[in-house]
Amino acid sequence: MENATFNWYAIYVKSKHENVAYVELRKKGVESYLPLVKKMRRWKDRMKMVEFPLFPGYLFVRVNPTPSGFVRVLRARGVVSLVSGELGAPLAVPDPEMDSLKIMIENGNDVDIYPGIKEGTRVAVTKGPLKGASGTVIRKEDGYILLVNIDILGRSIGVKVYADDLEAV
C-alpha cells in the first residue's frame, strides 16, 4: 500500500474477549494494542498479582481507514464493533493520545481510570463489593470517595471507591 495513512481506532470486543481478539488481530497482521495493568487479587487461599485490561471490553488497532481495513478488523474473533461517532463513522484516536497511553502503561506505575467524573457528580457503583450503591462522588487525596447522604439525619457516610467501578447517573 503506497502512501497509506494508518490511524489508531478503539474497538469494542465481547465480554472477557480482549486477549482473544488481540491474538486474532495480531495473527491477521493488524497492529494492535491491549493496555494491561497489574492488580492484586485475593482468593480464599492466596493473593496474586494479575494482569487486567485497562479498558475492559476495548482494545486499539492501527489500520488504514478504508472499508477493507475496517472489515479486516471486524471479522476477527471476539470483535463487536469499532467505536464510532454519531453518524456511524469510526472515530480515530489521535496519535499523541496513543503515545501518551503507551508511555504511561510501559512506565509501570499504578494507573487508574478516571471516567470523566467531576466532583459532586451523582454516580452508581457498577462493580466490586459496593455494586448497586449510589451517591455523590468527591475527590480526596489520591482517590474518590462515594458519599451517601441520609438527608433526614443530615449526615453522610463515605467510602473510598475505585474510579473504574463508577458510572455517572
C-alpha positions, 0 to 999 in steps of 0.5 A: 500500500503506497502512501497509506495513512494508518490511524489508531481506532478503539474497538469494542470486543465481547465480554472477557474477549480482549486477549482473544481478539488481540491474538486474532488481530495480531495473527491477521497482521493488524497492529494492535494494542491491549493496555494491561495493568497489574492488580492484586487479587485475593482468593480464599487461599492466596493473593496474586498479582494479575494482569487486567485490561485497562479498558475492559471490553476495548482494545486499539488497532492501527489500520488504514481507514478504508472499508477493507481495513475496517472489515479486516478488523471486524471479522476477527474473533471476539470483535463487536464493533469499532467505536464510532461517532454519531453518524456511524463513522469510526472515530480515530484516536489521535496519535499523541493520545496513543503515545501518551497511553503507551508511555504511561502503561510501559512506565509501570506505575499504578494507573487508574481510570478516571471516567470523566467524573467531576466532583459532586457528580451523582454516580452508581457503583457498577462493580466490586463489593459496593455494586448497586450503591449510589451517591455523590462522588468527591475527590480526596487525596489520591482517590474518590470517595462515594458519599451517601447522604441520609438527608433526614439525619443530615449526615453522610457516610463515605467510602473510598471507591475505585474510579473504574467501578463508577458510572455517572447517573 
